[in-house]
Amino acid sequence: MIGRPDAIAADLPLVTIVTPSYNQGEYIEATIRSVLEQDYPRIEYLVIDGGSKDDTLEVLSRQSSRVRWISEPDNGQGDAIRKGFAMAQGEILAWLNSDDVYLPGAVSRAVAALQRSPSVPLVYGNAEYIDRAGTVLGSCGHVEPFDLGRLINDLDFIVQPATFFRREPYSAVGGLNAGLTYCLDYDLWIRMASQRGGAAFIPDVLAQVRVYAQTKTARGGMARLDEVERMIRRYGRKTLPTEFEREMVGELRRQAQGAIARGHLKTGPVAVWRCGRYALRLARRRGFRWVVRTAVRRLTCRRRPSP
């Protein structure tokens, strides 16, 4: 356990942070350090490793006095996080993936926000993107104050590593759905917010999200978008949230262009039809002016000479 067991610390809630890990030796030391260097005095930190074959276990062995960890085969990220939370003793929970990091003071700010809003099940803050080397690329511009309708119908504006939640409502809604691969966090936010009383937004930057070509989100493609659409239908939305729908149009357009270029006469037309269907839905919501502006912008970009 991190921190001093003094009288002040004893009055504060215990926070359990779980890091799911598998072959992330390149990044996990920075992740661990970002947790151990937090100024909050009561943190329980668990790393649930899926049996890594790289140098992850060597890194974990060096931290055994401060980090509780196990390494054994599991059924993926959701299974590892659920396993960690089942072992947790904290009143407040969070998970930090093994390639992301907390910024200094993140845990203290999150706990303070939860104490200011005792009726909300979760709080979330801002975050920023970093590259493989840890260089800041920019802020996560899609983060915004909480609105349940926006969360279901438009976009997932809650950044996972900048989110902390109470143990009781997490358990009450059934915890993470380990059957999901790409949107298990998005699904959890909706269930907790809709069933247990919303969420609170912290304007501070709490975490950094590492972006690179090998991440699950970057490699998800159509499988990720199809999973989001199946998930969101459980909450009354008949099609993808608007921002995901825009992603789907772009993904299907690339898929159609590639299939037609390769002479795939079956998959190409299907992709074109699906692309048109999603684009029409977007157009109906955005209006005729949005369609014209988008078309003009794309034509202008195509005609613009290369530098």
N, C-alpha and C positions, 0 to 999 in steps of 0.2 A: 504494500500500500504506500502511496506517495504522500509525503507531507508529515507534519508533526501532530501527534495525538494530544495537543494541548487543549485547554478549556475553550478557547475560541473556536478551534477546529471542530470540537465535539458538538457544537451547536449548529454546525453546517451540515446539509445533506450530503451523503456519500454519492459520488458520481462514478458510474462504471462506464468505461470506454472499452469497446471491443474492436480489435483490428483483425479482419479476415485476411488470410495471406496464402499465396501460392506462387512460388518462384518469382518473388519480387525483391530479391537480394540487392538489386541496384538502387532501390528507393526506400526500403523499409527502415533503414537506420535513421534517415531524416524524419520519417513518420514517428518512430519511437521517441526520438529526441524532442520532437515538438510536443509530445504528451508529457514527458518527464520534466520538461522545463516550464510547465504551466505554474502559475503562482497560486492556484487554488490548493488548499491544504489537504483535501480529502478526495483522492482519486484512486479508484481500483482499476488497474489496467490489465487487460487480458488480450493475448494474441492467440488466435485460433488458426493454426497453419494446416494446410491440407496435405502435408507430406512433401514439402519442397525438395527439389533435387539440386538446387543451386546453393549459394552460400547463405541463404536465409537462416538456416539453423545455427550457423557459426555466429551470425549477428545476434540472434536470440540468446545464445549461450553466454555471450558477453554481458547480457543484461538480466541474467536470471535472478539477481538479487533484488531487482526493482520491477521486473515484469513477470507476471504469471503467464506461462505459455504451454501449449500442447501442440504436437505435430502428429497427425494421423489422417488417413484418407477420409474425405467427406464427399458430399454431393453438391459441391459448389458454394458460391458466396452466401446465398441465403441460408443454407444448412449450417455453415460455419458461424454466421452471426446469431442464428437462433440458439446454437449450442453455447456460444459465449454468454448470451443473455440468460440462459437457463442456469449458468454457473454464477451469475452476477449477484452481488449483495446490495448494489446501489439503489437508492430511491430515484435517481435520475440516470438515464441511459443515453448512450450515443455510440455510433460506430464510425471509425475512421479507416478508410481503405488504405492499403499498404503502399500506395503511391501518392497519397494526399497528405497535407500537413495542417496543423493548427497554427494560428498566429498567437503571439504572446497575449495572455489575458483572456483568451477565448472562453475557457471554462468558467472563469469568475463572472464574465459578462452574461453568459447564458444562465447561470444559476441565479444571478441577481434579477434577470428578466423574469424567470419563472417565479421567483418570490414576489415580484411586483404584480404578477398576474396569476394568482393562485387557482383560477378557474380554467385556465387553458392547459391542454395536454402537452403542447409542444411550443418551442420557440425556435426561430431560425434567424440567421444574420446574412450579411453580405459575404461575398467571397471574390477571389480573383483567380485568374488562370495563370499557370506557370508551365514552362516547357520542361523537357527531360532534365536539363541542368539546373532547374529551379529559378530561372529568369522570369520575372513577371511579364506576362503578355498583355494584360489588361483586366479590367473588372468584369465580373459576370453581370452583364448589362440587363439580363432578363429578370433579375430579382426585384420584387416589388412587395408593398404591404399586402397583408393577407386579405383575400376575398375568395370564399369557397366557390362561388359561381365561376370566377375566372380560372380557378385551379382545375375545375372539371371541364369547362367548355373551351378554354383558350390555350393555356400553357401551364407547364410545371415550373413555377417560379421559385420553388423551394430548393435550395442547393443542399444536397445531402450532407456533406462534411461540416456544414455550418448549422446543423440542426441537432437539438437536444430535446428529450422528451421524458415525461414521467413514467415510471415503471407500471403503475396501476392501470392507466388507460391503455398502455401498450398491450398489457396482458388481456385486458377486457375486450379488446377488438380482435384478439386471436393472434397477435404478433405478426411477424413478417410472413408473407406467403412464399415459402421456399420453392414453390413450383414455378415462380416467375424468374426470368433471367435478367431482363433489361429494365423493368419498371417496378421492381419490388419496393423501392423507396416511394415512388409516386403513388402506388396503390396504398401503402401504409399511411402516407400523409392524408389522403382523402378519407380513409376509414376513421382515423383518429380525429380529424377535424370535424367531420360530419356527425360522428356518433358521440364525441366527448367534449365538444365546446369550442371549436375553432383553433386558432393559433395566434401567436404574437410575433411581430417582426422587430428585429434589432437592427438599426441602421449601420452598426459597426461591422467592419470586415473581420470575420472570425477565422476563416480558413482559406487555404489555397488548393485549387483543383489542378492536378497535373494532366495535361493534354498531350497525346502523342498517338501515332498511328495504330499502336497495338492495344489501345484501351478497348474495353468491351463495347462502349458506346460507339466509338469510331468504327469498329468492325461490324456493328449490328445490322446496318443496312435495312433491307425489307423485313427481316425477321424481327428486328426491334420495333419497327412501326406497326407491324401486324400484331405483335404482342400488346402494344399500347392500345390498339383499337379493340382487341378482345377484352382487355381489362376494363377500359373505360365504359363499355356497354353495361357493366354491372351497376353503374351509377347513373343510369338514365340517359347517357349520351349515345346517340345512334351511330355516330361516326367519330373519326379522330378529332381531338381538340384542334383549334384553328392553326396553331403554330406547327403542330405535328402534321397536319394536313398539307401545309405548305411544303414541309420536308418531303412528304409522300409524293407530291407532284414532281418535285425535282428528282427524286430517286427513280420514279417510274419513267420520267422523260429520259434519263440516262440509260435505264434498262432497255427501253424501247429503241433508242438510237443504236445501242450496242447490238441488240438482237437483229435489227433490220440490216445493219452493216455486215453482220456475219451470215445473213441469209436465213435466219431462223424464222420461217414463215408462220409458225404456230405461236411462239412466245412473243414475237414482236407485236402483232396486232392486239393480243390480249393486254400487253403493257400499255399500248396506245389507248385502248378503250378505258382501262382503269385510270390512266392519267387524265383523260378527258372528264371522267366522272368526278374525280376529286377536284379538278380545276373548276368545273361547273359549280360544285358546292361552294367553293371559295368565292367564286364570282357572285353568286347569289347573296352571300353575306357581306361581301365587300362593296358590291355595287359596280355599275358599268364603268364609272370613272377609274376605279382601281384596275380593272381589266385593261383599259386603254393605256393607262400610265405604265403598267407592267410590260405590255407589248411594245410600246415605244422605247422604253428603256432597254429591252433586250435587243431590238433592232439597232438602236444606236450603238450599243456595245459591240455588236457584230460588225458594224460598218466602220467603227473607229480604227484607224490604222495603228499597227503595232509600233511601240516606241523604238 
